[in-house]
């Protein structure tokens, strides 16, 4: 055979193998692209998820306090990792970050003291919560009462009772002739984030803050019927919590706290509190309220259920008496850990459906957060069993996230999303958060971005009702009880799904990366009184809130079903028309409230409205043409459509951030500047309009210029989001 013949033979053989290989590859891709019709993963999950397993998980997680940055933080991170691997995940590892955390000084108890006219201590707070049945070895590991990141030192002065400590409350005090400058304010927990209370108090001139829970909120059935007899808060129960008003590590803002990170000096972090703050029990708060002269009576709404007049102050009942706060809380560098587990997808393994819950707690953390942690571990176990027994994998990769240091300011989730923001912005499909899986046992509750609201509703129809009394009344699913207690005012046949706020680990995904998010769990009125106290323990969960752990089981089932639908559906089940309706309704509300004011000050909603109308038309066209006519066997077309769906939310991210808030980037959904727990639609615009108040363009040209600029940004980004649904560049 000559060289030419040999060459032709080799070329022919190569061509045959190429065609054969291509056909095999095409066949494999096509087969992987299809979810076996005979495998009903959702039904398998309903059957597999076990209440008993969740109970065992929770018992372990709540055996000792597990504050972020302590030895137990690492031990629990490793324990969760081991459970992930044991369940059959493809990967699981702990991810460390060195961050600034805060703790009471060992051997020193922070106090609030009542000082008489001879400078002698008449009364001092206990500084620790009574054990109330907690085993001594566990009780000894509970930190003394404190608020993380409090300013340290001593503040001494007269008391002013400032209700919830909002700006409106200080304005009310001012209208009644009460000046808080140079005084200590006594403030009730509730209404807004505790850190916002402290920042507002400092801005009004207070030199210290005392925080307390009132029995009107926390002991509704009376002060003699509290834990361990019920779930109501005992009089010496004290809510701990962080005071840091910006999320993430304080020393590495906007960037991950990795080894190479540049770190601010603590004194250069302007968002850390400078005044001393101490939480106390309501039995103790009663004593301080009684020490105030009754000459300044409060508004009727400010009166709680303590045996005290709730006078405003600052004049003391006994001349010459005052109050002293002594705080020795230290901020220090500590290491905290996330645990990340991965179940690889069979087709789109570079697209991620993420499930998350934080792991750290101020004490035992049975409901917050371990009800969620215990449930997530069971979701992972159930998925692992189906993978093993049915040779199943999700179409897309599922990522399971156990966050560290959430309680200090969402630190674990923020550092991780900051580290992987570029990848997540390309690959994340959705993030499903469960912070408190069970905070009550009346009904399911859910919040979500508009595109995910229908997914929650549909998933709830598949989950059996955990309440036998509800089932006996004909409500067999979670959905039916949800509709009963929380009907949608505009569509009573559906439950109300709330909008996303702040205060949990969905925030960096929602407001920084631009990933559609949800947060859900079971709840009840007054949910739940022992929040952030040492009485949030296994006894509370197992004997009072959820006997049999059936509500935990329902949440785990809901979580697994919603996540699997996102991970397995060929076309991602995002409801983009709901987003259009939401934007239209939100703008209509803004127009009714502010349109006249804008016109009087050379500003307009005109382009904002045009962009919303364009977005509505684009979503309608996309649904009625692209989605309706898609060939789901064409993997390239499916990929293109799914990419447009997953990227839609990203178009609402402004890389420069909201006005005066560069760390907050989502123009539609963001937390309020005055309350890190609350949210406003178009918060950047609303905050500016609240700031400008009744001032005209000539009186406050700087703020009005910011309003006009931000209106132009909103109109531009909504228009770009609308354009992204088209195949054309313009």
C-alpha positions in Angstrom: 0.0 0.0 0.0 1.5 3.4 -1.0 1.6 6.4 1.2 -1.3 8.1 -0.6 -3.5 5.0 0.1 -2.4 4.9 3.7 -3.3 8.5 4.2 -6.7 8.1 2.6 -7.4 5.1 4.8 -6.4 7.0 8.0 -8.5 10.0 7.0 -11.5 7.7 6.3 -11.1 5.9 9.6 -10.8 9.1 11.5 -13.9 10.5 9.9 -15.9 7.3 10.8 -14.8 7.5 14.4 -15.5 11.2 14.5 -19.1 10.8 13.2 -19.6 7.8 15.5 -18.3 9.7 18.5 -20.5 12.7 17.7 -23.6 10.5 17.4 -22.8 8.9 20.8 -22.1 12.3 22.4 -25.3 13.7 21.0 -27.3 10.7 22.2 -25.7 10.9 25.7 -26.5 14.7 25.9 -30.0 14.2 24.7 -30.6 11.4 27.2 -29.1 13.4 30.1 -31.3 16.3 29.1 -34.4 14.3 29.9 -35.7 13.7 33.4 -37.0 10.1 33.6 -40.7 10.3 33.5 -41.0 7.3 35.8 -39.1 8.9 38.6 -41.3 11.2 40.7 -38.6 12.8 42.8 -41.1 15.0 44.7 -43.1 12.1 46.0 -40.0 10.2 46.9 -38.8 13.3 48.9 -42.2 13.4 50.7 -41.8 9.8 51.8 -38.1 10.0 52.6 -37.9 13.1 54.8 -38.2 12.0 58.4 -39.3 14.0 61.4 -37.4 11.7 63.7 -34.1 12.3 61.9 -34.7 16.1 62.2 -35.3 15.7 65.9 -32.0 13.8 66.3 -30.2 16.4 64.3 -31.6 19.2 66.5 -30.7 17.4 69.7 -27.1 17.3 68.7 -27.0 20.9 67.4 -28.5 22.3 70.6 -26.4 20.3 73.1 -24.1 23.2 73.8 -24.0 26.9 72.9 -22.4 27.5 69.6 -21.5 31.2 69.2 -19.5 32.1 66.1 -15.8 32.1 66.4 -15.7 29.7 69.4 -14.5 26.1 69.4 -18.0 24.9 69.0 -18.3 26.9 65.8 -15.6 24.8 64.2 -16.9 21.5 65.7 -20.4 22.1 64.4 -19.1 23.1 61.0 -17.1 19.9 60.8 -20.1 17.9 62.0 -22.3 19.3 59.3 -19.6 18.6 56.7 -19.4 15.0 57.8 -23.2 14.7 57.6 -23.1 16.0 54.0 -20.4 13.5 53.0 -22.2 10.7 54.8 -25.4 11.5 52.8 -23.5 11.1 49.5 -22.8 14.6 48.3 -20.0 14.8 45.8 -18.1 17.4 47.8 -18.2 19.1 51.2 -15.7 21.3 52.9 -15.4 24.0 55.6 -14.5 27.5 54.4 -12.7 29.7 57.0 -12.8 33.5 57.3 -10.9 35.7 59.8 -13.3 38.4 60.8 -13.9 40.9 63.6 -16.3 39.5 66.2 -17.4 40.6 69.6 -17.7 39.0 73.1 -18.1 39.9 76.7 -14.8 40.0 78.5 -14.1 36.7 80.4 -14.8 37.0 84.1 -16.5 40.5 83.8 -20.2 41.0 83.7 -21.7 44.0 82.0 -24.1 45.9 84.3 -26.7 48.5 84.5 -26.9 50.1 88.0 -29.3 52.5 89.8 -27.1 55.0 91.6 -28.5 57.0 94.6 -27.7 60.6 95.6 -24.7 59.4 97.6 -23.2 57.7 94.6 -24.0 54.3 96.1 -25.4 51.4 94.1 -29.1 50.9 94.9 -29.7 48.1 92.3 -27.6 46.3 89.8 -28.7 43.9 87.0 -27.8 40.3 87.2 -26.0 40.1 83.9 -26.9 36.5 83.4 -30.1 34.6 82.7 -31.4 32.0 85.2 -30.8 28.4 84.2 -34.5 27.3 84.4 -33.7 23.6 84.0 -30.6 24.0 81.7 -28.0 21.4 82.8 -25.2 23.1 84.7 -22.4 22.1 82.4 -24.2 23.6 79.4 -25.3 26.7 81.4 -21.7 27.5 82.4 -20.9 27.8 78.7 -23.5 30.5 78.0 -22.1 34.0 77.7 -23.2 36.7 80.0 -25.8 39.1 78.6 -24.4 41.4 75.9 -24.9 43.1 72.6 -22.2 42.5 70.1 -20.1 45.4 69.0 -21.4 47.7 71.7 -19.1 50.6 72.5 -17.3 49.8 75.7 -16.8 52.0 78.8 -19.1 53.6 81.4 -22.0 56.0 80.8 -23.8 57.7 83.7 -26.8 60.0 83.5 -30.5 60.3 83.8 -32.9 58.0 81.9 -35.2 58.9 79.0 -37.8 56.3 77.9 -37.7 56.4 74.1 -40.3 53.7 73.2 -38.9 51.8 70.1 -36.1 54.3 69.6 -37.1 55.3 66.1 -36.6 58.8 64.7 -40.4 59.4 65.0 -40.2 58.5 68.7 -37.4 61.1 69.3 -39.4 63.6 67.4 -42.3 62.9 69.7 -40.1 63.3 72.7 -38.8 66.6 71.3 -42.4 67.8 70.7 -43.0 67.2 74.4 -40.0 69.1 75.5 -37.8 66.1 76.3 -34.2 66.4 75.1 -32.1 63.2 75.2 -28.7 64.8 74.7 -26.4 63.7 77.5 -28.9 61.1 78.8 -29.2 57.3 78.7 -32.2 56.0 76.7 -34.3 53.0 77.7 -35.6 51.5 74.5 -38.0 48.6 73.8 -37.0 45.8 71.4 -39.2 45.6 68.3 -40.3 47.6 65.3 -36.8 48.2 63.9 -33.4 46.5 64.0 -31.6 46.9 67.3 -28.5 48.3 65.7 -30.6 51.0 64.0 -32.0 51.9 67.5 -28.5 52.5 68.7 -27.4 54.5 65.7 -30.5 56.7 65.9 -30.0 57.2 69.7 -26.4 58.3 69.2 -27.5 60.7 66.4 -29.9 62.3 68.8 -27.2 62.7 71.5 -27.8 59.8 73.9 -24.7 58.6 75.8 -25.9 55.1 76.3 -28.7 52.7 75.5 -30.5 50.1 77.6 -32.6 47.5 75.6 -35.4 45.4 77.0 -38.3 43.3 75.8 -41.8 44.2 77.1 -44.3 41.6 78.3 -46.9 43.3 76.1 -45.0 41.6 73.3 -43.2 38.7 75.0 -45.5 37.5 77.8 -48.9 38.0 76.4 -50.6 35.5 78.7 -49.1 36.9 81.8 -45.8 37.1 83.6 -46.5 33.9 85.6 -47.0 31.8 82.5 -43.6 31.8 80.9 -40.9 29.3 79.9 -40.6 26.4 80.8 -44.4 26.3 81.3 -45.0 28.0 77.9 -43.1 29.6 75.2 -43.5 33.1 76.7 -40.3 35.0 77.8 -39.5 34.9 81.5 -38.8 38.2 83.3 -35.1 37.7 83.4 -34.8 36.4 79.8 -32.6 38.7 77.8 -32.3 39.0 74.0 -28.8 39.3 72.7 -27.9 40.4 69.3 -25.5 42.4 67.1 -25.6 46.2 66.8 -23.6 46.4 63.6 -25.8 48.2 61.0 -23.8 47.1 57.9 -23.6 43.5 56.8 -20.4 41.5 56.4 -17.1 41.7 58.2 -16.6 45.2 59.6 -12.9 45.4 58.6 -13.2 44.2 54.9 -16.2 46.0 53.6 -17.3 45.0 50.0 -14.4 42.4 49.8 -13.9 38.9 51.2 -12.0 38.4 54.5 -9.5 36.1 52.9 -5.8 35.9 53.8 -4.7 38.5 51.3 -7.4 41.0 52.3 -6.7 44.6 53.3 -8.3 45.3 56.6 -9.4 48.6 58.1 -8.3 49.6 61.6 -11.3 49.1 64.0 -11.3 52.8 64.8 -11.7 53.6 61.1 -14.9 51.6 60.8 -17.5 54.4 61.2 -20.5 52.0 61.4 -19.4 50.4 64.7 -21.3 51.8 67.7 -19.3 54.2 70.0 -21.7 54.4 73.0 -22.2 51.6 75.6 -25.3 49.4 75.1 -26.7 46.7 77.4 -29.8 44.4 77.2 -31.7 43.6 80.3 -34.7 41.5 81.3 -38.1 43.1 81.7 -38.2 42.5 85.5 -35.1 44.7 85.7 -36.5 47.3 83.2 -39.5 47.7 85.5 -37.2 48.9 88.3 -35.5 51.5 86.1 -38.9 52.7 84.7 -40.1 53.2 88.3 -37.1 55.3 89.0 -38.3 58.0 86.6 -40.4 60.9 87.9 -44.1 60.7 86.7 -44.1 64.4 85.7 -43.7 63.6 81.9 -46.4 61.0 81.1 -46.0 59.0 77.9 -48.3 58.8 74.9 -50.9 56.0 75.5 -49.4 53.7 72.8 -46.0 53.8 74.6 -47.3 52.1 77.7 -46.5 48.4 78.0 -47.5 45.7 80.6 -44.9 46.4 83.3 -46.0 47.7 86.7 -44.5 51.1 86.0 -45.8 54.5 84.7 -43.6 54.5 81.6 -42.8 58.1 82.2 -40.6 59.8 79.7 -38.0 61.4 82.0 -35.3 62.6 82.3 -36.1 63.8 85.8 -35.6 61.0 88.4 -38.2 60.1 91.0 -35.6 60.6 93.7 -33.5 63.8 93.3 -29.9 63.1 92.6 -30.4 59.5 91.5 -29.2 58.3 88.1 -28.2 55.3 86.1 -24.8 53.9 85.2 -24.0 51.5 82.3 -20.7 49.6 82.5 -19.8 47.6 79.4 -16.6 45.6 78.9 -17.4 43.9 75.6 -14.3 43.4 73.4 -14.1 43.2 69.6 -11.5 40.8 68.4 -10.3 38.9 65.4 -11.7 35.3 65.3 -12.1 32.6 62.7 -15.5 31.5 61.6 -16.5 28.8 59.2 -19.0 28.1 56.4 -19.7 24.5 55.4 -20.5 24.1 51.7 -21.8 20.8 50.2 -22.3 20.1 46.5 -24.5 17.6 44.6 -23.3 17.8 40.9 -25.9 18.2 38.2 -26.2 15.7 35.4 -26.6 18.2 32.5 -26.1 21.8 33.6 -23.5 21.2 36.3 -22.3 24.8 36.0 -25.7 26.2 37.0 -26.3 26.3 40.8 -29.5 26.1 42.9 -28.4 27.1 46.4 -30.0 26.2 49.7 -28.8 28.0 52.9 -29.2 28.4 56.6 -26.9 29.8 59.2 -25.5 27.6 62.0 -24.3 30.0 64.7 -26.5 31.1 67.6 -26.2 33.3 70.7 -26.8 30.4 72.9 -28.4 27.0 72.1 -30.3 28.3 69.1 -33.0 25.6 68.8 -35.4 27.6 66.6 -33.0 30.2 65.4 -31.2 28.8 63.5 -30.9 25.1 64.3 -34.4 24.3 63.2 -33.2 25.2 59.8 -29.9 23.5 60.1 -31.5 20.2 61.3 -34.0 20.4 58.4 -31.3 21.1 55.8 -29.3 18.1 56.9 -32.3 16.0 56.5 -33.0 17.4 53.0 -29.5 16.4 52.1 -29.9 12.9 53.5 -33.1 12.4 51.6 -31.6 13.6 48.3 -28.6 11.4 48.9 -30.9 8.3 49.4 -32.7 9.0 46.2 -29.4 9.5 44.3 -28.1 6.2 45.7 -31.2 4.1 45.4 -32.7 5.5 42.2 -29.5 6.5 40.4 -30.9 10.0 40.1 -29.1 13.3 39.9 -30.6 16.8 39.5 -30.3 18.4 36.1 -28.5 21.4 37.7 -26.0 21.4 40.6 -27.4 21.9 44.1 -25.2 23.7 46.6 -25.9 23.4 50.3 -24.6 26.3 52.5 -24.3 26.3 56.3 -23.2 29.8 57.2 -21.1 31.0 60.1 -21.4 34.3 62.0 -24.8 35.2 60.6 -25.8 36.6 64.0 -23.0 39.2 63.9 -24.2 40.7 60.6 -24.6 38.0 58.0 -20.8 37.6 57.9 -20.3 34.1 56.6 -22.7 34.5 53.7 -21.5 38.0 52.8 -17.8 36.9 52.8 -18.6 33.9 50.7 -20.7 35.7 48.1 -18.1 38.5 48.0 -15.4 35.9 47.3 -17.4 34.2 44.6 -19.5 37.1 43.3 -18.3 36.9 39.7 -18.9 33.2 39.4 -22.3 33.4 41.2 -23.4 36.3 39.0 -23.0 34.0 36.0 -24.1 30.7 37.4 -26.5 31.0 40.3 -30.1 30.2 39.4 -31.8 30.9 42.8 -31.1 30.9 46.5 -33.6 29.3 49.0 -33.0 30.5 52.6 -34.5 29.0 55.7 -33.3 30.8 58.8 -35.9 29.8 61.4 -37.7 26.7 59.9 -40.2 26.7 62.8 -40.9 29.8 64.8 -44.4 28.8 65.5 -46.9 26.1 64.6 -49.9 27.9 63.1 -49.2 28.4 59.5 -46.5 28.4 56.8 -45.2 31.8 55.8 -43.0 32.8 52.9 -41.3 35.7 51.3 -39.8 35.7 47.8 -38.7 37.7 44.8 -41.7 38.1 42.4 -40.4 35.4 40.0 -40.3 32.8 42.8 -43.6 33.5 44.5 -45.6 31.1 42.4 -43.0 28.4 42.9 -43.6 28.6 46.7 -47.4 28.5 46.2 -47.2 25.5 43.9 -44.8 23.6 46.1 -47.0 24.2 49.2 -49.8 22.3 47.4 -47.7 19.2 47.4 -46.8 19.1 51.1 -49.1 17.3 53.5 -50.5 19.4 56.3 -48.7 18.7 59.6 -51.6 19.8 61.7 -54.2 17.0 62.3 -56.9 19.5 63.3 -56.5 21.3 60.0 -56.6 18.0 58.1 -59.8 17.1 60.0 -61.3 20.3 58.8 -60.6 19.4 55.2 -57.3 21.3 54.8 -55.0 18.5 53.7 -52.1 20.5 52.4 -49.8 23.3 53.7 -51.2 25.5 51.0 -54.8 25.3 52.3 -53.9 26.4 55.9 -51.6 29.1 54.5 -54.5 30.6 52.5 -56.7 30.4 55.6 -54.4 32.5 57.8 -52.6 34.6 55.3 -54.8 35.2 52.2 -53.6 37.5 49.5 -55.7 40.7 49.6 -55.7 40.9 45.8 -56.3 37.2 45.2 -57.9 35.5 48.2 -57.6 32.1 46.6 -53.9 32.3 47.0 -51.8 32.9 50.1 -49.9 36.1 50.6 -46.2 35.8 49.8 -44.2 38.6 51.3 -41.4 40.7 49.7 -37.9 40.2 50.8 -36.6 42.3 53.7 -33.3 42.0 55.5 -31.7 40.3 58.5 -30.8 36.9 57.1 -28.5 35.2 54.7 -30.5 35.8 51.5 -29.4 39.4 51.6 -26.0 39.2 49.8 -27.6 37.0 47.1 -30.6 39.3 46.7 -29.0 42.7 47.0 -25.4 42.3 45.9 -25.3 39.4 43.4 -28.9 39.8 42.0 -30.0 36.2 42.6 -33.7 35.4 43.0 -34.3 34.5 46.6 -36.8 33.1 49.0 -37.1 32.8 52.8 -39.8 30.7 54.5 -40.8 28.6 57.5 -43.6 27.9 59.9 -44.9 30.8 62.2 -47.5 31.9 64.6 -48.7 35.2 66.1 -46.1 36.6 68.5 -43.5 34.4 66.9 -41.4 33.6 68.9 -40.9 35.2 72.4 -37.7 33.5 73.5 -35.8 34.7 70.4 -32.0 35.1 71.0 -32.3 34.1 74.6 -31.0 30.9 76.3 -34.5 29.6 76.5 -34.4 28.9 72.7 -33.4 25.3 73.4 -34.3 21.7 72.5 -37.0 21.6 75.3 -38.7 24.6 73.7 -38.7 23.0 70.3 -39.6 19.4 71.3 -42.1 20.0 74.1 -43.8 23.3 73.3 -43.5 24.5 69.7 -43.4 21.3 67.6 -44.1 18.0 69.3 -43.2 15.2 67.0 -41.3 17.6 64.7 -44.0 17.5 62.1 -43.8 21.2 61.2 -40.0 20.8 60.8 -40.7 17.9 58.5 -43.2 20.0 56.5 -40.7 22.8 56.0 -38.0 20.3 55.0 -40.3 18.8 52.4 -41.2 22.2 51.1 -37.6 23.2 50.8 -36.6 20.0 49.0 -39.5 20.2 46.6 -39.0 23.8 45.6 -35.2 23.3 45.2 -35.7 20.2 43.2 -38.1 21.9 40.9 -35.6 24.6 40.2 -32.8 22.1 39.8 -34.7 19.6 37.6 -37.1 21.5 35.4 -35.9 21.8 31.8 -37.0 25.4 31.6 -36.4 27.2 34.9 -39.8 27.9 36.5 -39.5 31.7 36.9 -42.8 33.7 36.7 -41.6 36.8 34.9 -45.1 38.2 34.4 -45.5 38.5 38.1 -42.4 40.7 38.1 -44.0 43.0 35.6 -47.2 43.3 37.6 -45.2 43.9 40.8 -43.2 46.8 39.2 -46.4 48.3 37.8 -48.1 48.2 41.2 -45.1 49.6 43.0 -44.7 52.5 40.6 -48.5 53.2 40.8 -48.2 53.5 44.5 -45.2 55.9 44.2 -47.0 58.0 41.6 -50.1 58.4 43.9 -47.9 59.5 46.8 -45.2 61.6 45.2 -46.0 62.5 41.6 -47.3 66.0 42.4 -44.3 66.7 44.7 -41.9 65.6 41.9 -43.5 67.8 39.3 -43.3 70.8 41.6 -39.5 70.3 41.9 -38.4 69.6 38.3 -38.5 65.9 38.6 -40.7 63.3 36.9 -41.8 59.7 36.9 -42.2 59.9 33.1 -39.2 57.8 32.1 -39.7 55.4 35.0 -43.2 54.7 33.8 -42.1 54.2 30.2 -39.5 51.7 31.3 -42.0 49.7 33.4 -44.4 49.6 30.5 -41.6 48.4 28.2 -40.7 45.7 30.8 -44.4 44.6 30.9 -44.6 44.3 27.1 -41.2 42.4 27.0 -42.2 39.9 29.6 -45.5 39.3 27.8 -43.8 38.8 24.5 -41.2 36.5 26.0 -43.9 34.4 27.6 -46.3 34.2 24.6 -43.6 33.6 22.0 -40.3 32.3 23.3 -41.5 30.2 26.2 -44.7 29.0 24.6 -42.9 27.8 21.5 -39.7 26.5 22.9 -38.4 23.1 21.8 -37.3 21.5 25.1 -35.4 18.8 23.2 -33.1 21.5 21.7 -30.5 21.9 24.5 -28.9 25.0 22.9 -32.2 26.9 22.8 -33.1 25.8 26.3 -29.8 27.0 27.5 -30.3 30.4 25.8 -33.7 30.8 27.3 -32.6 29.8 30.8 -29.7 32.2 30.6 -32.0 35.1 29.9 -34.3 34.0 32.8 -31.5 33.7 35.3 -29.8 36.9 34.2 -33.0 39.0 34.4 -32.6 39.8 38.1 -29.0 40.9 37.6 -30.1 43.8 35.5 -31.6 45.5 38.6 -28.1 45.6 40.2 -26.4 49.0 40.0 -22.7 48.4 40.5 -22.4 51.9 42.0 -25.0 51.1 44.7 -27.9 53.1 45.9 -27.5 56.9 46.7 -25.1 57.2 49.6 -25.1 53.4 50.1 -22.5 51.9 47.7 -22.7 48.5 49.5 -26.4 48.1 48.6 -26.9 47.5 44.9 -30.5 46.3 44.0 -32.6 49.2 42.8 -36.0 47.4 43.3 -35.5 45.4 46.5 -33.2 46.7 49.3 -33.4 47.1 53.0 -34.4 50.5 54.4 -31.6 52.9 55.3 -33.3 53.3 58.7 -34.1 49.7 59.5 -31.8 46.8 58.5 -34.7 44.4 59.0 -37.2 46.2 56.9 -37.4 46.7 53.2 -38.8 49.3 50.8 -39.5 48.8 47.1 -37.2 51.2 45.4 -35.6 51.9 48.7 -33.0 54.3 47.3 -35.7 56.6 45.9 -38.0 56.3 48.9 -35.1 57.0 51.4 -34.3 60.2 49.4 -37.9 61.3 49.3 -38.2 60.8 53.1 -34.9 62.7 53.6 -36.1 65.7 51.5 -39.5 65.7 53.3 -41.4 68.9 52.5 -38.3 70.8 51.4 -38.4 72.3 47.9 -35.7 72.3 45.2 -34.6 75.7 46.3 -34.4 74.6 49.9 -32.5 71.4 49.3 -31.0 71.3 45.8 -28.5 68.6 46.7 -31.1 66.0 47.7 -33.4 66.9 44.8 -30.5 66.4 42.4 -29.9 63.0 43.9 -33.6 62.2 43.4 -33.5 63.2 39.7 -30.3 61.2 39.1 -31.6 58.1 40.8 -34.8 58.2 38.8 -32.8 58.2 35.7 -30.8 55.2 36.9 -34.0 53.3 37.8 -35.5 54.0 34.3 -32.3 52.9 32.6 -31.9 49.6 34.4 -35.5 48.6 34.1 -35.3 49.3 30.4 -32.1 47.2 30.1 -33.8 44.4 32.0 -36.7 44.5 29.4 -34.2 44.5 26.5 -32.4 41.5 27.9 -35.5 39.3 27.2 -35.1 40.0 23.5 -32.7 38.2 21.1 -31.7 41.6 19.7 -29.2 44.0 20.9 -31.6 46.9 20.5 
